[in-house]
Amino acid sequence: MPLALGVCRDARIVYANAALLALLGLPREEVLGGGYELLSARHAPLLADRYARRRRGEPVPDTYETVLRTPRGERRVELSISLHGEDTVMLVRDLSDRMAHRQLLQRVATLGASLPGIHSEEEVLRRVFEGLAELELSYGYLVPDAERVWLGHAFVATGAAAGEERLTGQHLVDVPGRWTPMLEQAWREGAAYGEDFAWEAARFVGLDWAERVSTHLRRVGPLRAVCVRIDLEGLPRALLLVAAEWLREEELPSLRLFAAQVSAALEAARTISRLSTRNTALAALNRLAEVAATAPEPRAFFEPGTREIVDLLRCASVLLYLHREETQELELVWSHGSPEDLVGLYQRCPVANTMSGQVMETGMPRVLHIEDFPEPVREHMRRSGRASVVMVPLQARSRMVGVLVTTFRQHRQLSALELETLQAMCAHFAAAIESHRLLQEVRGRAEELARAQGELKHAQAQLVEHERLVALGELSAVVAHEVRNPLGAIFNAVATLRRFLEPTAPAHTLVTIVAEEANRLNRIVDDLLDFARPTAPLFQPVPLEQLLQDAVRTATSGESRVHVEWALEPDVPPIPVDERMMRQAFLNLALNAVQAMPQGGTLRVRARRWLEQPGAVVEFSDTGFGIPPELRERLFKPFFTTKATGTGLGLANVKRTLDAHSGRIDIDSPPGGGTTFRLMLPLAVEPAASRAG
């Protein structure tokens, strides 16, 4: 607005420029020749008195405020008086806008005074942003980061939008910019004034956007800016820039005071928040330690552990990578809040030449932003809405276990307490993982030791069995030689006696008894030789149905009181067996079942698939009196029998046959009677050398 100018001589107005006439709202002829009452009827005596005193050379103020009478009412103005000979020159400045601006700055101060007592830094900043927006003050909240300055939040007042409604209002910007002279001065000295905001803004956005930003702001009109520094704990934290057409350098103290109010409120909120966060962190660590102590395995700990981290840091996602030493890779073993497509892309990461690998190598956490990553990682982060990443090593004592990664949707710098708490939480993760690894290692060694001990016992048993069989074989050869020679004579004598005796002769019965006992003795010798000198099995896939039918038919021949029930399932696969040995084993079990039912009964034969592993299960069940529990452990011992005419080698041969076929045999004999022998035959036969250990 042009400066209003008037000249007085002898207390009368002799000159008034157009600006003064417009301000008074009077034509020139009514002003010229008039007195001070034209300017202000209320203050006319004061003006006349000061005029007289000034003419006498008395000291009076050169500049003071008064009220000017206008057609629109009284307006506050500033008068600047100077003497030039007989004339008094008056410069009149309209203070109406300045009063409005002073009231606006007073409301800014009131906003600053309302901030103490807020319990969180985020709430303090939210209240500041909303308050400045209500006052229609365009502002930007900037956070310096080494070489860059991040514009984190901004508000564009209606007057600064140049008619573009989409620009007005609050904006979460979160974009980097460059240092400008005004920003550098404010960061260094605490406050700075900028006469040309458009020039500063163009420097901030860089060459790509400078022309567009500058053109827009020139359309708005001349904008000036004041930038003040927000301090926290005695250190610079952020910059608050306010832009308006009416701002002058003299507004610096008012806005600097507001920055001090904001800084004090932030510091108080941080203290309160720190105490609350510390309590929250301690509670979270206690819960985490409790879960880690009771988790049966690490994965049971991952879900509650990552949830505690998300609740504490308000992060977008948590990813847990474990180090695979054999491949020198980091493998993703758990994720919370991550998009599935990114989980697939980053399932495995090499340790060498990667940021996560550097975290492992240095053992130090890192806070990284989207600009710190190369493509295509940067594009993946942009697509998933991630702006910052925090990587913390998982270290158990001197061993690096892996890396825990947290991501944030906005640029985030963790406080020292947050970082300390996160590292403590990661220590729990690392301890749980390492404890499980050590436990698995101990269990593996214990199992290996138990297996080695079992193999040793098995080898010792086989050695004892081998030595016993060698001795038995030598004894059997001697017995067979010494017994078979007399048996040959007995058989010849029996044959001769039968030729001489009539069938009705009284001695014929005695000869028959001698012949039967001689045959039984010969069978014993055969069984003894078979047991003492086993042959190596020849395996071929054989359907079990035919072997079972042959064995049962032979065992039940002439036994009319024994009823046979069959339960042969059709899906039983052919099993690799030695046909002769397995037929004899089935025959021995069938004979054993028939002999257990002297008064007759039911023999049930069943064959089905083995559910535990590929193979078949064969069962022989009888309805006899059963087997007492104290005898079951001895049934498969050589020469143990409960029959008056048994050799005690039948079941021993069955057990040996099952061992040779990598199978096993169980006995089920309930107290009510009846016995079931259950044979498990695998499809894959383990080599004899492997079974021997």
C-alpha positions as CSV (number, residue, x, y, z in Angstrom):
1,M,0.0,0.0,0.0
2,P,1.4,3.5,-0.9
3,L,2.7,5.6,2.1
4,A,0.3,8.3,3.3
5,L,2.0,11.7,3.5
6,G,0.9,15.1,4.8
7,V,2.5,18.5,5.6
8,C,1.4,20.9,8.4
9,R,2.3,24.5,8.8
10,D,1.1,26.6,11.8
11,A,-1.0,23.6,12.9
12,R,-2.8,23.5,9.6
13,I,-2.6,20.9,6.9
14,V,-1.1,22.4,3.8
15,Y,-0.5,19.2,1.8
16,A,-2.0,15.7,1.6
17,N,-1.1,13.1,-1.0
18,A,-3.6,10.8,-2.6
19,A,-2.8,7.9,-0.2
20,L,-3.6,10.1,2.8
21,L,-6.8,11.4,1.2
22,A,-7.9,7.8,0.4
23,L,-7.2,6.8,4.0
24,L,-9.2,9.8,5.4
25,G,-12.0,9.3,2.8
26,L,-12.2,13.1,2.2
27,P,-11.8,15.3,-0.8
28,R,-8.6,17.5,-1.0
29,E,-10.5,20.8,-0.5
30,E,-11.9,19.6,2.9
31,V,-8.5,18.5,4.1
32,L,-6.3,21.4,3.1
33,G,-6.5,24.1,5.7
34,G,-8.0,21.8,8.3
35,G,-6.5,21.1,11.7
36,Y,-5.5,18.0,13.6
37,E,-9.1,17.3,14.4
38,L,-9.4,16.0,10.8
39,L,-6.9,13.3,11.7
40,S,-8.3,12.4,15.1
41,A,-10.9,14.4,17.0
42,R,-10.1,12.4,20.2
43,H,-6.4,12.9,20.0
44,A,-6.4,16.5,18.4
45,P,-5.3,18.2,21.7
46,L,-2.5,15.8,22.1
47,L,-1.3,16.3,18.6
48,A,-1.4,20.1,18.9
49,D,0.5,20.0,22.2
50,R,3.2,17.8,20.7
51,Y,3.4,20.1,17.7
52,A,3.9,23.1,19.9
53,R,6.5,21.4,22.1
54,R,8.4,20.2,19.0
55,R,8.4,23.7,17.6
56,R,9.9,24.9,21.0
57,G,12.6,22.3,20.7
58,E,11.4,20.1,23.5
59,P,12.1,16.4,23.2
60,V,8.9,14.4,22.1
61,P,8.6,11.0,20.3
62,D,9.1,11.0,16.6
63,T,6.9,8.0,16.1
64,Y,3.8,7.0,17.9
65,E,0.4,5.3,17.4
66,T,-2.9,7.0,17.3
67,V,-6.4,6.5,16.0
68,L,-7.4,8.0,12.6
69,R,-11.0,8.9,11.9
70,T,-12.2,7.5,8.6
71,P,-15.6,7.0,6.9
72,R,-15.3,3.3,7.8
73,G,-14.6,4.1,11.4
74,E,-11.5,4.7,13.5
75,R,-8.4,2.9,12.3
76,R,-5.2,2.5,14.2
77,V,-2.2,4.2,12.4
78,E,1.4,5.0,13.1
79,L,2.6,8.6,12.8
80,S,6.2,9.5,12.0
81,I,6.9,13.2,12.5
82,S,9.8,15.2,11.2
83,L,10.5,19.0,11.0
84,H,11.6,20.8,7.9
85,G,11.9,24.5,8.6
86,E,8.5,25.9,9.2
87,D,6.9,22.7,8.0
88,T,6.0,19.5,9.8
89,V,6.1,16.3,7.6
90,M,3.8,13.4,8.7
91,L,4.1,9.9,7.4
92,V,1.0,7.8,8.2
93,R,1.0,4.0,8.2
94,D,-2.2,2.0,8.4
95,L,-1.8,-0.4,11.3
96,S,-5.1,-2.3,10.8
97,D,-3.5,-5.3,9.1
98,R,-0.6,-5.2,11.5
99,M,-3.0,-5.4,14.4
100,A,-4.7,-8.4,12.8
101,H,-1.3,-10.0,12.3
102,R,-0.3,-9.1,15.9
103,Q,-3.5,-10.8,17.1
104,L,-2.6,-13.8,14.9
105,L,0.9,-14.0,16.5
106,Q,-0.8,-13.7,19.9
107,R,-2.9,-16.7,19.0
108,V,0.3,-18.5,18.0
109,A,1.7,-17.8,21.4
110,T,-1.5,-19.0,23.0
111,L,-1.2,-22.2,21.0
112,G,2.3,-22.7,22.3
113,A,1.1,-22.1,25.9
114,S,-1.5,-24.8,25.5
115,L,1.1,-27.5,24.7
116,P,2.5,-28.4,28.1
117,G,0.9,-31.5,29.7
118,I,0.6,-33.4,26.5
119,H,2.0,-36.9,27.0
120,S,3.4,-37.9,23.6
121,E,5.6,-36.1,21.0
122,E,3.2,-37.2,18.3
123,E,0.3,-35.5,20.0
124,V,2.3,-32.3,20.6
125,L,3.1,-32.1,16.9
126,R,-0.4,-33.0,15.9
127,R,-1.7,-30.1,18.1
128,V,0.9,-27.7,16.6
129,F,0.0,-28.7,13.0
130,E,-3.8,-28.4,13.6
131,G,-3.4,-25.1,15.4
132,L,-1.3,-23.5,12.7
133,A,-3.8,-24.8,10.1
134,E,-6.7,-23.3,12.0
135,L,-4.9,-19.9,11.8
136,E,-4.5,-20.3,8.0
137,L,-0.7,-20.2,8.3
138,S,1.2,-22.1,5.6
139,Y,3.9,-24.1,7.2
140,G,6.3,-27.0,6.6
141,Y,7.9,-29.3,9.3
142,L,11.3,-30.4,8.2
143,V,13.7,-33.0,9.7
144,P,17.3,-32.7,8.6
145,D,19.2,-36.0,7.9
146,A,22.9,-35.4,7.1
147,E,23.0,-34.3,3.5
148,R,19.2,-34.0,3.1
149,V,16.2,-32.3,4.7
150,W,13.0,-34.3,4.9
151,L,9.7,-32.4,4.5
152,G,7.6,-34.5,6.9
153,H,4.4,-32.5,7.1
154,A,3.0,-29.4,5.4
155,F,0.0,-27.1,5.2
156,V,-0.9,-24.9,2.4
157,A,-3.3,-22.0,3.3
158,T,-6.0,-21.0,0.8
159,G,-4.2,-17.8,-0.1
160,A,-1.0,-19.7,-1.0
161,A,-2.8,-22.2,-3.3
162,A,-3.3,-19.8,-6.2
163,G,-6.8,-21.1,-6.8
164,E,-5.7,-24.8,-6.9
165,E,-7.9,-26.4,-4.3
166,R,-6.1,-29.7,-4.5
167,L,-3.1,-28.0,-2.9
168,T,-4.9,-26.6,0.1
169,G,-5.0,-28.4,3.5
170,Q,-2.6,-30.6,5.5
171,H,-0.3,-33.0,3.7
172,L,1.9,-35.9,4.9
173,V,4.7,-35.3,2.4
174,D,7.7,-37.3,3.6
175,V,10.0,-36.3,0.7
176,P,13.7,-35.3,0.8
177,G,15.0,-31.9,-0.2
178,R,18.1,-29.8,-0.3
179,W,19.6,-27.4,2.2
180,T,18.9,-23.8,1.4
181,P,20.7,-20.7,2.9
182,M,17.7,-19.9,5.1
183,L,17.4,-23.5,6.4
184,E,21.1,-23.6,7.1
185,Q,21.0,-20.3,9.0
186,A,18.0,-21.5,11.1
187,W,19.7,-24.8,11.9
188,R,22.8,-23.0,12.9
189,E,21.4,-19.9,14.7
190,G,17.9,-21.0,15.8
191,A,15.9,-18.7,13.5
192,A,16.1,-17.1,10.1
193,Y,14.1,-14.7,7.9
194,G,13.6,-15.2,4.2
195,E,12.5,-12.3,2.0
196,D,11.9,-14.5,-1.1
197,F,10.2,-17.8,-0.2
198,A,9.7,-18.7,-3.8
199,W,13.5,-18.7,-4.3
200,E,14.1,-20.7,-1.2
201,A,11.4,-23.3,-2.2
202,A,13.0,-23.7,-5.7
203,R,16.4,-24.3,-4.1
204,F,14.8,-26.9,-1.8
205,V,13.1,-29.0,-4.4
206,G,16.1,-29.1,-6.8
207,L,16.4,-28.6,-10.6
208,D,13.7,-31.0,-11.6
209,W,10.9,-29.2,-9.8
210,A,12.4,-25.7,-9.4
211,E,10.7,-24.1,-12.4
212,R,7.3,-25.5,-11.6
213,V,7.4,-24.5,-7.9
214,S,8.8,-21.1,-8.6
215,T,6.2,-20.3,-11.2
216,H,3.3,-21.4,-8.9
217,L,4.6,-19.3,-6.0
218,R,5.1,-16.2,-8.2
219,R,1.4,-16.5,-9.1
220,V,0.5,-16.4,-5.4
221,G,2.4,-13.2,-4.9
222,P,5.4,-12.2,-2.8
223,L,5.7,-14.6,0.1
224,R,8.1,-14.2,3.0
225,A,9.1,-16.9,5.4
226,V,10.4,-17.3,8.9
227,C,12.2,-20.5,9.8
228,V,12.7,-21.5,13.5
229,R,14.5,-24.5,15.0
230,I,12.9,-27.0,17.3
231,D,15.3,-28.3,19.9
232,L,15.1,-31.4,22.0
233,E,17.4,-32.2,24.9
234,G,19.7,-29.4,24.0
235,L,20.2,-30.6,20.4
236,P,18.6,-29.5,17.1
237,R,15.8,-31.8,16.1
238,A,13.7,-30.2,13.4
239,L,12.8,-27.0,11.6
240,L,9.4,-25.2,11.4
241,L,9.0,-22.9,8.5
242,V,6.0,-20.4,8.3
243,A,5.3,-18.5,5.0
244,A,3.0,-15.5,4.5
245,E,2.9,-12.3,2.6
246,W,2.8,-10.1,5.7
247,L,5.7,-11.7,7.6
248,R,8.6,-9.3,8.4
249,E,11.9,-9.8,10.1
250,E,10.5,-8.2,13.2
251,E,8.2,-11.3,13.6
252,L,11.3,-13.4,14.3
253,P,11.2,-13.1,18.1
254,S,7.5,-14.1,18.3
255,L,8.0,-17.2,16.2
256,R,11.2,-18.0,18.0
257,L,9.3,-17.9,21.3
258,F,6.8,-20.3,19.8
259,A,9.6,-22.7,18.7
260,A,10.9,-22.6,22.3
261,Q,7.4,-23.4,23.6
262,V,7.1,-26.3,21.1
263,S,10.6,-27.5,22.1
264,A,9.7,-27.4,25.8
265,A,6.5,-29.3,25.2
266,L,8.2,-31.9,23.1
267,E,10.9,-32.4,25.8
268,A,8.3,-32.7,28.5
269,A,6.3,-35.2,26.4
270,R,9.5,-37.2,25.7
271,T,10.2,-37.4,29.4
272,I,6.7,-38.7,30.1
273,S,6.8,-40.9,27.0
274,R,10.2,-42.2,27.9
275,L,9.0,-43.3,31.4
276,S,5.9,-44.8,29.9
277,T,7.9,-46.5,27.1
278,R,10.4,-47.8,29.6
279,N,7.7,-49.3,31.7
280,T,6.1,-50.7,28.5
281,A,9.4,-52.0,27.3
282,L,10.2,-53.7,30.6
283,A,6.7,-55.3,30.7
284,A,7.2,-56.5,27.1
285,L,10.7,-57.9,27.9
286,N,9.3,-59.7,30.9
287,R,6.5,-61.2,28.8
288,L,9.0,-62.1,26.1
289,A,11.3,-63.8,28.6
290,E,8.4,-65.8,30.0
291,V,7.3,-66.9,26.6
292,A,10.9,-67.8,25.6
293,A,11.3,-69.9,28.8
294,T,8.2,-71.9,28.2
295,A,8.2,-72.2,24.4
296,P,8.7,-75.9,23.4
297,E,10.5,-74.8,20.2
298,P,11.5,-71.5,18.6
299,R,8.5,-71.2,16.3
300,A,6.2,-71.2,19.3
301,F,8.1,-68.1,20.4
302,F,8.1,-66.2,17.1
303,E,4.5,-65.2,17.0
304,P,4.2,-63.6,20.5
305,G,7.7,-62.2,20.1
306,T,7.0,-60.4,16.9
307,R,3.7,-59.2,18.2
308,E,5.4,-57.5,21.2
309,I,7.8,-55.7,18.8
310,V,4.9,-54.5,16.6
311,D,3.0,-53.2,19.6
312,L,6.1,-51.5,21.0
313,L,7.4,-49.8,17.9
314,R,4.2,-49.5,15.8
315,C,6.1,-50.9,12.9
316,A,4.5,-52.3,9.7
317,S,6.1,-55.7,9.6
318,V,8.7,-57.9,11.3
319,L,10.9,-60.5,9.4
320,L,13.1,-63.0,11.0
321,Y,16.1,-64.4,9.1
322,L,18.3,-67.2,10.3
323,H,21.9,-67.8,9.2
324,R,22.5,-71.1,7.2
325,E,26.2,-71.7,7.6
326,E,26.3,-74.4,5.0
327,T,25.1,-72.1,2.2
328,Q,26.1,-68.7,3.7
329,E,22.6,-67.5,3.3
330,L,20.0,-65.8,5.4
331,E,16.7,-67.8,5.3
332,L,13.4,-66.2,6.1
333,V,11.8,-68.4,8.8
334,W,9.0,-66.0,10.1
335,S,7.3,-62.9,8.9
336,H,4.5,-60.7,10.4
337,G,2.7,-58.1,8.4
338,S,4.7,-58.6,5.2
339,P,3.0,-58.8,1.7
340,E,3.1,-62.4,0.4
341,D,4.7,-61.4,-2.9
342,L,7.7,-59.8,-1.0
343,V,8.0,-62.8,1.3
344,G,8.5,-64.9,-1.8
345,L,11.0,-62.5,-3.3
346,Y,13.2,-62.3,-0.2
347,Q,12.9,-65.9,1.1
348,R,16.6,-66.3,0.9
349,C,19.3,-63.6,0.9
350,P,23.1,-64.0,0.5
351,V,25.3,-62.9,3.4
352,A,28.0,-61.5,1.2
353,N,27.7,-58.0,-0.2
354,T,24.3,-57.3,1.3
355,M,23.2,-54.8,4.0
356,S,21.9,-57.6,6.2
357,G,25.2,-59.4,5.8
358,Q,27.0,-56.2,6.9
359,V,24.8,-56.1,10.0
360,M,25.9,-59.6,10.8
361,E,29.5,-58.9,10.2
362,T,29.7,-55.8,12.3
363,G,27.2,-56.9,15.0
364,M,25.7,-53.5,15.0
365,P,22.1,-52.5,14.2
366,R,21.4,-50.2,11.2
367,V,18.5,-47.8,10.4
368,L,18.1,-47.5,6.7
369,H,15.7,-45.5,4.5
370,I,14.3,-46.3,1.0
371,E,17.0,-44.1,-0.7
372,D,19.7,-46.2,0.9
373,F,18.7,-49.3,-1.1
374,P,19.6,-50.1,-4.7
375,E,17.0,-51.1,-7.3
376,P,15.0,-53.3,-7.4
377,V,14.7,-53.3,-3.6
378,R,13.8,-49.6,-3.6
379,E,10.9,-50.2,-6.1
380,H,9.7,-53.2,-4.0
381,M,9.7,-51.0,-0.9
382,R,7.9,-48.2,-2.7
383,R,5.3,-50.6,-4.0
384,S,4.6,-52.1,-0.6
385,G,4.5,-48.6,1.1
386,R,7.7,-49.0,3.2
387,A,10.0,-46.0,3.9
388,S,12.4,-47.2,6.6
389,V,14.0,-50.4,7.7
390,V,15.7,-51.3,10.9
391,M,18.1,-54.3,10.9
392,V,19.3,-55.8,14.2
393,P,21.7,-58.7,14.5
394,L,20.6,-61.8,16.4
395,Q,23.7,-62.8,18.5
396,A,24.0,-65.4,21.1
397,R,27.3,-64.9,22.9
398,S,29.9,-64.8,20.1
399,R,27.7,-66.7,17.6
400,M,25.7,-64.8,15.0
401,V,22.3,-66.5,14.7
402,G,20.6,-64.3,12.1
403,V,19.0,-60.8,11.6
404,L,15.7,-59.4,12.7
405,V,14.2,-56.8,10.3
406,T,11.5,-54.3,11.1
407,T,9.9,-52.0,8.5
408,F,8.0,-48.7,8.8
409,R,5.6,-46.9,6.5
410,Q,7.1,-43.5,7.2
411,H,10.7,-42.4,7.7
412,R,11.6,-43.4,11.2
413,Q,14.5,-42.8,13.5
414,L,14.4,-45.0,16.6
415,S,15.1,-43.4,19.9
416,A,18.0,-44.7,22.0
417,L,15.5,-46.4,24.3
418,E,13.6,-48.0,21.4
419,L,16.8,-49.3,19.9
420,E,18.0,-50.6,23.2
421,T,14.7,-52.4,23.9
422,L,14.7,-53.8,20.4
423,Q,18.2,-55.2,20.9
424,A,17.2,-56.7,24.2
425,M,14.2,-58.4,22.5
426,C,16.5,-59.7,19.7
427,A,18.7,-61.1,22.5
428,H,15.7,-63.2,23.6
429,F,15.1,-64.3,20.1
430,A,18.8,-65.3,19.6
431,A,18.9,-67.1,23.0
432,A,15.8,-69.1,22.2
433,I,17.0,-70.1,18.8
434,E,20.5,-71.0,20.0
435,S,19.2,-72.9,23.0
436,H,17.0,-74.9,20.7
437,R,19.9,-75.6,18.4
438,L,22.1,-76.8,21.3
439,L,19.3,-78.9,22.6
440,Q,18.8,-80.5,19.2
441,E,22.5,-81.0,19.0
442,V,22.5,-82.7,22.4
443,R,19.5,-84.8,21.5
444,G,21.1,-85.8,18.3
445,R,24.3,-86.8,20.0
446,A,22.3,-88.6,22.7
447,E,20.3,-90.4,20.0
448,E,23.5,-91.2,18.1
449,L,25.1,-92.5,21.4
450,A,22.0,-94.6,22.1
451,R,22.0,-95.9,18.5
452,A,25.7,-96.7,18.8
453,Q,25.1,-98.4,22.2
454,G,22.2,-100.4,20.6
455,E,24.4,-101.4,17.7
456,L,27.1,-102.4,20.1
457,K,24.7,-104.5,22.1
458,H,23.3,-106.0,18.9
459,A,26.8,-106.8,17.7
460,Q,27.7,-108.3,21.0
461,A,24.5,-110.4,21.0
462,Q,25.3,-111.5,17.4
463,L,28.8,-112.3,18.4
464,V,27.5,-114.4,21.4
465,E,24.9,-115.9,19.1
466,H,27.5,-116.7,16.5
467,E,29.9,-118.3,19.0
468,R,27.0,-120.3,20.5
469,L,25.9,-121.4,17.0
470,V,29.5,-122.4,16.2
471,A,29.6,-124.5,19.4
472,L,26.2,-125.8,18.7
473,G,27.1,-126.6,15.1
474,E,30.2,-128.6,16.3
475,L,28.1,-130.3,18.9
476,S,25.3,-131.0,16.4
477,A,27.8,-132.6,14.0
478,V,29.1,-134.9,16.7
479,V,25.6,-135.7,18.0
480,A,24.3,-136.3,14.4
481,H,27.2,-138.6,13.7
482,E,27.0,-140.4,17.0
483,V,23.1,-140.7,17.0
484,R,22.5,-141.4,13.3
485,N,24.8,-144.5,13.2
486,P,22.7,-146.2,16.0
487,L,19.6,-144.9,14.4
488,G,20.5,-146.6,11.1
489,A,20.9,-149.8,12.9
490,I,17.6,-149.3,14.7
491,F,15.8,-148.6,11.4
492,N,17.3,-151.7,9.8
493,A,16.4,-153.8,12.9
494,V,12.8,-152.5,12.9
495,A,12.5,-153.3,9.2
496,T,13.8,-156.8,9.7
497,L,11.5,-157.5,12.7
498,R,8.5,-156.3,10.7
499,R,9.2,-158.9,8.1
500,F,9.4,-161.7,10.6
501,L,6.4,-160.6,12.7
502,E,2.9,-161.2,11.9
503,P,0.7,-158.1,12.0
504,T,-1.3,-159.7,14.8
505,A,1.7,-160.6,16.8
506,P,1.8,-159.0,20.3
507,A,5.4,-157.7,19.6
508,H,4.2,-155.7,16.5
509,T,3.0,-152.8,18.7
510,L,6.3,-152.6,20.4
511,V,8.1,-152.5,17.1
512,T,5.8,-149.7,15.9
513,I,6.6,-147.6,19.0
514,V,10.3,-148.1,18.5
515,A,10.0,-147.0,14.8
516,E,8.0,-143.8,15.8
517,E,10.5,-142.8,18.5
518,A,13.4,-143.4,16.1
519,N,11.7,-141.2,13.5
520,R,11.2,-138.5,16.2
521,L,14.8,-138.7,17.2
522,N,15.8,-138.3,13.5
523,R,13.6,-135.2,13.2
524,I,15.3,-133.7,16.3
525,V,18.7,-134.2,14.7
526,D,17.4,-132.6,11.5
527,D,16.0,-129.6,13.4
528,L,19.2,-129.3,15.4
529,L,21.3,-129.3,12.2
530,D,19.0,-126.7,10.5
531,F,19.2,-124.4,13.5
532,A,22.9,-124.7,14.0
533,R,23.8,-124.1,10.3
534,P,21.4,-121.5,8.9
535,T,21.5,-120.7,5.2
536,A,21.6,-117.2,3.7
537,P,18.2,-116.2,2.4
538,L,17.5,-115.6,-1.3
539,F,15.0,-112.7,-1.6
540,Q,12.3,-112.6,-4.3
541,P,9.0,-110.8,-4.4
542,V,6.4,-113.4,-3.5
543,P,2.6,-113.1,-3.0
544,L,2.0,-114.1,0.6
545,E,-1.4,-115.7,0.0
546,Q,-0.1,-118.9,-1.6
547,L,2.6,-119.4,1.1
548,L,-0.1,-119.0,3.8
549,Q,-2.5,-121.4,2.1
550,D,0.3,-124.1,1.7
551,A,1.4,-123.7,5.3
552,V,-2.1,-123.8,6.8
553,R,-3.2,-126.7,4.6
554,T,-0.2,-128.8,5.8
555,A,-0.7,-127.8,9.4
556,T,-4.4,-128.7,9.5
557,S,-4.2,-131.9,7.5
558,G,-6.2,-134.5,9.5
559,E,-7.4,-131.9,12.0
560,S,-11.1,-131.9,11.4
561,R,-11.9,-130.1,14.7
562,V,-9.9,-127.1,13.7
563,H,-11.8,-124.5,11.7
564,V,-9.8,-122.0,9.6
565,E,-11.0,-118.4,9.0
566,W,-9.3,-116.3,6.3
567,A,-9.0,-112.5,6.2
568,L,-6.6,-111.7,3.3
569,E,-6.9,-108.1,2.1
570,P,-6.5,-107.7,-1.6
571,D,-4.1,-104.7,-1.5
572,V,-1.3,-106.6,0.2
573,P,1.8,-106.2,-2.0
574,P,4.2,-109.0,-2.9
575,I,7.0,-109.1,-0.2
576,P,10.7,-109.9,-0.9
577,V,11.3,-113.1,1.0
578,D,13.1,-116.4,0.9
579,E,10.2,-118.6,-0.1
580,R,11.4,-121.8,1.6
581,M,12.3,-120.1,4.9
582,M,9.1,-118.0,5.0
583,R,6.9,-121.1,4.2
584,Q,8.6,-123.0,7.0
585,A,8.1,-120.0,9.4
586,F,4.3,-119.9,8.5
587,L,4.1,-123.7,8.9
588,N,5.7,-123.5,12.3
589,L,3.2,-120.8,13.5
590,A,0.2,-122.7,12.0
591,L,1.4,-126.0,13.7
592,N,1.9,-124.1,17.0
593,A,-1.7,-122.7,16.8
594,V,-3.2,-126.2,15.9
595,Q,-1.3,-127.8,18.8
596,A,-2.5,-125.1,21.2
597,M,-6.1,-126.3,20.5
598,P,-6.1,-130.1,21.3
599,Q,-9.9,-130.1,21.6
600,G,-10.4,-128.1,18.4
601,G,-11.1,-124.4,17.8
602,T,-10.6,-121.7,15.2
603,L,-7.5,-120.7,13.5
604,R,-7.8,-117.2,12.0
605,V,-5.2,-116.1,9.4
606,R,-5.1,-112.5,8.4
607,A,-2.9,-110.5,6.0
608,R,-3.0,-106.7,5.5
609,R,-0.9,-103.7,4.6
610,W,1.6,-102.4,7.2
611,L,0.5,-98.8,8.0
612,E,3.7,-97.7,9.7
613,Q,5.8,-98.3,6.6
614,P,5.6,-100.1,3.3
615,G,5.2,-103.8,3.9
616,A,2.7,-106.4,5.2
617,V,1.4,-107.7,8.5
618,V,0.5,-111.4,8.9
619,E,-1.4,-112.7,11.9
620,F,-2.0,-116.2,13.2
621,S,-4.7,-116.3,15.9
622,D,-5.9,-119.4,17.8
623,T,-8.6,-119.9,20.4
624,G,-6.5,-122.0,22.8
625,F,-5.7,-121.4,26.4
626,G,-3.3,-118.7,25.8
627,I,0.3,-118.1,27.0
628,P,1.1,-117.1,30.5
629,P,2.9,-113.7,30.7
630,E,5.9,-115.2,32.5
631,L,6.6,-117.6,29.5
632,R,6.3,-115.1,26.7
633,E,9.9,-113.8,27.0
634,R,11.2,-117.4,26.7
635,L,9.1,-118.5,23.7
636,F,11.8,-117.7,21.1
637,K,14.7,-119.2,23.0
638,P,16.2,-122.3,21.4
639,F,15.1,-125.6,23.1
640,F,12.4,-124.0,25.2
641,T,9.1,-125.9,24.8
642,T,5.9,-126.6,26.8
643,K,5.1,-129.7,24.7
644,A,6.0,-133.2,25.7
645,T,7.1,-134.0,22.2
646,G,8.5,-130.6,21.1
647,T,12.1,-129.8,20.3
648,G,11.9,-126.1,21.3
649,L,13.3,-125.0,17.9
650,G,10.2,-124.1,15.9
651,L,9.6,-120.6,17.3
652,A,13.3,-120.0,17.5
653,N,13.6,-120.7,13.8
654,V,10.6,-118.3,13.2
655,K,12.4,-115.5,15.1
656,R,15.6,-116.1,13.1
657,T,13.7,-116.0,9.8
658,L,12.0,-112.7,10.8
659,D,15.4,-111.2,11.7
660,A,16.9,-112.3,8.4
661,H,14.0,-110.4,6.6
662,S,14.4,-107.2,8.7
663,G,10.9,-107.9,10.2
664,R,9.7,-108.4,13.7
665,I,7.2,-110.6,15.6
666,D,4.8,-109.7,18.4
667,I,2.7,-111.8,20.7
668,D,-0.8,-110.9,22.0
669,S,-2.3,-113.3,24.5
670,P,-5.1,-111.7,26.6
671,P,-6.0,-113.2,30.0
672,G,-9.3,-114.7,28.7
673,G,-7.5,-117.1,26.3
674,G,-6.4,-117.2,22.7
675,T,-3.0,-116.1,21.2
676,T,-2.1,-114.0,18.2
677,F,1.3,-114.1,16.6
678,R,1.8,-110.9,14.5
679,L,4.5,-110.8,11.9
680,M,5.6,-107.4,10.3
681,L,7.4,-107.8,7.0
682,P,8.9,-104.7,5.3
683,L,9.1,-104.2,1.5
684,A,12.7,-103.0,1.8
685,V,15.0,-105.6,3.4
686,E,17.9,-104.1,5.2
687,P,21.3,-105.7,4.3
688,A,22.7,-108.1,6.8
689,A,25.9,-106.1,7.2
690,S,23.9,-103.0,8.1
691,R,21.8,-104.8,10.6
692,A,25.0,-106.1,12.2
693,G,26.1,-102.5,12.7
